[in-house]
Amino acid sequence: MSYGRVSNQAVFFPELSLEAKGLYAILCSLCGTKNYCYPSVQTLVQLSGKSRSTVQRLLAELSSKGVIKRCFDPQKNLTITVHLMDKK
């Protein structure tokens, strides 16, 4: 069994919805010991059980609150890169 480390920055941020906190936990698990990961939206849809539009809305929520940073990485040919802001 493996574990993901979830930052208190998101867990105790009252302005984040519970769904956004859940997606953040998934992202933390995907990052492992690093502070970034490269999941596709489709991967996040499958892992969360949410619709594509819901996952995109939640990513936008996390990004707008400064909990994650979304970037495009042309070398990896992916549409989303997630950088967790305070994960160490």
Backbone as JSON, one array per atom type, in Angstrom:
{
  "sequence": "MSYGRVSNQAVFFPELSLEAKGLYAILCSLCGTKNYCYPSVQTLVQLSGKSRSTVQRLLAELSSKGVIKRCFDPQKNLTITVHLMDKK",
  "N": [[0.84, -1.17, 0.0], [0.55, 2.22, -0.81], [1.09, 5.65, 0.11], [-0.05, 9.04, 0.03], [1.11, 12.32, 0.61], [-0.59, 14.96, 1.91], [-0.88, 18.4, 1.72], [-1.32, 20.81, 4.32], [-2.03, 23.28, 3.44], [-4.05, 23.1, 1.53], [-5.93, 21.43, 2.78], [-6.89, 22.8, 5.05], [-7.89, 25.12, 3.98], [-10.42, 27.24, 3.91], [-11.83, 28.32, 1.78], [-11.82, 26.53, -0.29], [-13.63, 24.05, -2.04], [-14.98, 20.92, -0.88], [-14.79, 18.94, -2.83], [-12.67, 19.95, -4.4], [-10.6, 19.74, -2.58], [-10.46, 16.99, -2.41], [-9.62, 16.32, -5.01], [-7.16, 17.55, -4.94], [-5.88, 15.91, -3.08], [-5.67, 13.58, -4.59], [-3.91, 14.5, -6.56], [-1.65, 15.0, -4.97], [-1.02, 12.37, -4.23], [-0.31, 11.35, -6.72], [1.99, 12.78, -7.16], [3.86, 11.73, -5.42], [6.99, 11.67, -3.94], [7.83, 13.96, -5.08], [7.33, 17.44, -6.06], [5.62, 17.86, -8.13], [3.58, 16.74, -10.88], [2.33, 15.0, -13.78], [-0.43, 14.53, -14.7], [-2.99, 13.52, -16.98], [-6.09, 15.09, -17.9], [-7.97, 13.15, -18.37], [-6.96, 10.97, -16.89], [-7.3, 12.0, -14.31], [-10.07, 12.19, -14.3], [-10.76, 9.47, -14.36], [-9.6, 8.56, -11.93], [-10.88, 10.11, -10.01], [-13.58, 9.75, -10.43], [-15.26, 11.67, -11.29], [-16.87, 13.9, -13.66], [-15.47, 15.07, -16.79], [-15.81, 17.85, -17.13], [-16.26, 18.62, -14.49], [-13.8, 17.94, -13.27], [-12.12, 19.72, -14.66], [-13.21, 22.14, -13.77], [-12.62, 21.95, -11.05], [-9.81, 21.88, -11.1], [-9.37, 24.45, -12.05], [-10.39, 25.87, -9.89], [-8.57, 25.15, -7.83], [-6.25, 26.21, -8.94], [-6.89, 28.97, -9.17], [-7.01, 29.7, -6.52], [-4.42, 29.51, -5.8], [-3.3, 27.13, -4.94], [-2.37, 25.13, -6.58], [-0.27, 25.14, -9.52], [-0.75, 25.46, -12.89], [0.69, 24.39, -15.9], [1.95, 24.24, -19.27], [3.7, 21.68, -20.8], [5.62, 21.26, -23.38], [7.58, 19.36, -24.06], [6.87, 16.99, -22.82], [4.55, 16.57, -24.03], [1.99, 16.91, -22.98], [-1.09, 18.2, -21.72], [-1.4, 19.3, -19.23], [0.39, 20.25, -16.38], [1.03, 19.88, -13.03], [1.99, 21.76, -10.35], [2.6, 21.53, -7.04], [2.28, 23.87, -4.59], [3.37, 24.12, -1.91], [4.44, 21.71, -1.19], [6.8, 19.56, 0.29]],
  "CA": [[0.0, 0.0, 0.0], [1.31, 3.46, -0.82], [0.41, 6.78, 0.7], [0.26, 10.37, -0.49], [1.19, 13.34, 1.65], [-1.44, 16.08, 1.53], [-0.48, 19.63, 2.39], [-2.31, 21.53, 5.1], [-2.42, 24.47, 2.68], [-5.34, 22.83, 0.91], [-6.86, 20.78, 3.71], [-7.48, 23.77, 5.96], [-8.24, 26.34, 3.24], [-11.89, 27.23, 3.96], [-12.42, 28.77, 0.51], [-11.82, 25.43, -1.25], [-14.71, 23.08, -1.88], [-14.56, 19.58, -0.47], [-14.39, 18.23, -4.05], [-11.35, 20.43, -4.78], [-9.65, 19.15, -1.63], [-10.31, 15.59, -2.81], [-8.78, 16.27, -6.21], [-5.82, 17.9, -4.49], [-5.33, 14.7, -2.46], [-5.29, 12.7, -5.7], [-2.7, 15.08, -7.16], [-0.54, 14.75, -4.04], [-0.67, 10.96, -4.36], [0.39, 11.18, -8.0], [3.32, 13.41, -7.07], [4.79, 10.93, -4.63], [7.93, 12.47, -3.17], [8.15, 15.18, -5.84], [6.33, 18.5, -5.9], [4.94, 18.05, -9.42], [3.15, 15.54, -11.58], [1.85, 15.27, -15.13], [-1.61, 13.72, -15.03], [-3.92, 14.03, -17.99], [-7.42, 15.29, -17.35], [-8.64, 11.84, -18.43], [-6.5, 10.21, -15.73], [-7.96, 12.56, -13.13], [-11.48, 11.78, -14.4], [-10.84, 8.06, -13.96], [-9.25, 8.39, -10.52], [-11.82, 10.81, -9.13], [-14.96, 9.35, -10.67], [-16.0, 12.88, -11.65], [-16.92, 14.17, -15.09], [-14.38, 15.89, -17.34], [-16.08, 19.26, -16.84], [-16.06, 18.82, -13.05], [-12.35, 17.94, -13.02], [-11.58, 20.98, -15.17], [-13.66, 23.19, -12.86], [-11.87, 21.8, -9.8], [-8.44, 22.32, -11.37], [-9.43, 25.91, -12.13], [-10.57, 26.35, -8.52], [-7.29, 25.0, -7.14], [-5.31, 27.15, -9.55], [-7.27, 30.35, -8.86], [-6.72, 29.92, -5.1], [-2.97, 29.44, -5.62], [-2.89, 25.87, -4.33], [-1.56, 24.47, -7.62], [0.09, 25.94, -10.67], [-0.91, 24.65, -14.1], [1.59, 24.81, -16.97], [2.01, 23.36, -20.43], [5.04, 21.16, -21.0], [5.65, 20.72, -24.75], [8.47, 18.2, -24.17], [6.15, 15.8, -22.38], [3.39, 16.48, -24.91], [0.8, 16.81, -22.14], [-1.8, 19.47, -21.62], [-1.42, 19.83, -17.88], [1.42, 19.95, -15.39], [0.58, 20.42, -11.75], [3.04, 22.02, -9.36], [2.02, 21.77, -5.73], [3.01, 25.04, -4.15], [4.15, 24.06, -0.68], [4.79, 20.33, -0.84], [8.25, 19.41, 0.46]],
  "C": [[0.89, 1.24, 0.0], [0.44, 4.61, -0.31], [0.82, 8.06, -0.01], [0.24, 11.36, 0.66], [0.43, 14.57, 1.17], [-1.09, 17.29, 2.38], [-1.64, 20.24, 3.18], [-2.8, 22.77, 4.38], [-3.79, 24.27, 2.05], [-6.35, 22.3, 1.9], [-7.59, 21.81, 4.57], [-7.81, 25.1, 5.3], [-9.76, 26.39, 3.12], [-12.55, 27.65, 2.64], [-12.44, 27.67, -0.56], [-12.99, 24.49, -0.97], [-14.13, 21.73, -1.47], [-14.11, 18.77, -1.69], [-12.98, 18.66, -4.49], [-10.28, 19.85, -3.85], [-9.41, 17.68, -1.97], [-9.43, 15.45, -4.03], [-7.34, 16.61, -5.85], [-5.13, 16.68, -3.85], [-4.89, 13.7, -3.53], [-4.0, 13.2, -6.34], [-1.48, 14.83, -6.27], [-0.08, 13.3, -4.12], [0.1, 10.69, -5.64], [1.79, 11.77, -7.98], [4.32, 12.55, -6.32], [5.68, 11.82, -3.79], [8.33, 13.77, -3.87], [7.08, 16.23, -5.6], [5.6, 18.8, -7.21], [4.52, 16.7, -9.97], [2.54, 15.95, -12.91], [0.62, 14.44, -15.48], [-2.41, 14.35, -16.17], [-5.26, 14.26, -17.3], [-8.16, 13.96, -17.34], [-8.23, 10.95, -17.26], [-7.2, 10.69, -14.47], [-9.45, 12.23, -13.12], [-11.63, 10.35, -13.9], [-10.59, 7.87, -12.47], [-10.27, 9.02, -9.58], [-13.26, 10.34, -9.27], [-15.86, 10.53, -11.03], [-16.0, 13.05, -13.17], [-15.74, 15.05, -15.5], [-14.59, 17.36, -16.97], [-15.9, 19.56, -15.35], [-14.59, 18.85, -12.71], [-11.73, 19.25, -13.51], [-11.97, 22.15, -14.27], [-12.86, 23.15, -11.56], [-10.41, 22.22, -9.96], [-8.38, 23.84, -11.43], [-9.58, 26.52, -10.73], [-9.25, 26.28, -7.75], [-6.26, 26.0, -7.65], [-5.62, 28.59, -9.14], [-7.0, 30.7, -7.39], [-5.23, 29.81, -4.79], [-2.46, 28.17, -4.99], [-2.04, 25.05, -5.3], [-1.22, 25.49, -8.69], [0.02, 25.04, -11.89], [-0.03, 25.25, -15.2], [1.46, 23.84, -18.14], [3.46, 22.95, -20.62], [5.12, 20.53, -22.39], [6.56, 19.5, -24.9], [7.77, 16.91, -23.76], [4.88, 15.6, -23.19], [2.1, 16.24, -24.13], [0.16, 18.19, -22.01], [-1.81, 20.06, -20.23], [-0.21, 19.35, -17.09], [0.94, 20.58, -14.1], [1.77, 20.57, -10.83], [2.35, 22.33, -8.05], [2.88, 22.82, -5.04], [3.87, 24.85, -2.89], [4.54, 22.65, -0.27], [6.3, 20.2, -0.75], [8.63, 17.97, 0.6]]
}
